[in-house]
Amino acid sequence: MINLLPSEYQKQLKREKSWRLFLLLEIIFLVFLFSLSLILLSLSFYIKTETRNLRLLEDTEKESFLKTDLQKTKEESIFLDKAISKIKTFYMNQPDTTEIFINIFQTIPREIYLNSFSWQKKDSTVFISGFSPTREALLQLKNNLKRNKGFSRVEFPLSTWQTPKDIYFNLNLELKTLKEK
């Protein structure tokens, strides 16, 4: 094909074509930039939303962890309080054995020796067996035990009183202090 247009006009047409091409490329570039900015803006919103959600999730996890930790601590505290209360109740219900021993041993005269000592906690009964050189020392022991306010019943078998010297005796006591508790 032969171009019959004047050269000036051909140049002008070429410039226009170049200009249109430039404008078209410019528009494409601007659309690309606009699209890119929209994509980056939406990406920015997405990232901000995700970080906010992650922070909220982290905060709720921390709160739930603190609540569960606090709940565990509270449950342990309640458990320990109950255990301490049970231990305290147990020890409060226990008789003071040193008081019982002191109470019994203060009433025994010096010349009397004990062979065995047995204490039945359920019925507050004490069984004692021992040796007394004389009947008078054994009678003094009996009187001391009867005068003592810590004992409600003092029993000696009759066979104990038959021998005047070198007496092996058995004796049953009932504790008042334990019965009152």
Secondary structure as GFF3:
##gff-version 3
##sequence-region A 1 181
A	DSSP	alpha_helix	7	93	.	.	.	ID=ss1
A	DSSP	alpha_helix	97	107	.	.	.	ID=ss2
A	DSSP	beta_strand	113	120	.	.	.	ID=ss3
A	DSSP	beta_strand	125	134	.	.	.	ID=ss4
A	DSSP	alpha_helix	135	147	.	.	.	ID=ss5
A	DSSP	beta_strand	151	155	.	.	.	ID=ss6
A	DSSP	three_ten_helix	158	161	.	.	.	ID=ss7
A	DSSP	beta_strand	165	175	.	.	.	ID=ss8
A	DSSP	alpha_helix	176	180	.	.	.	ID=ss9
###
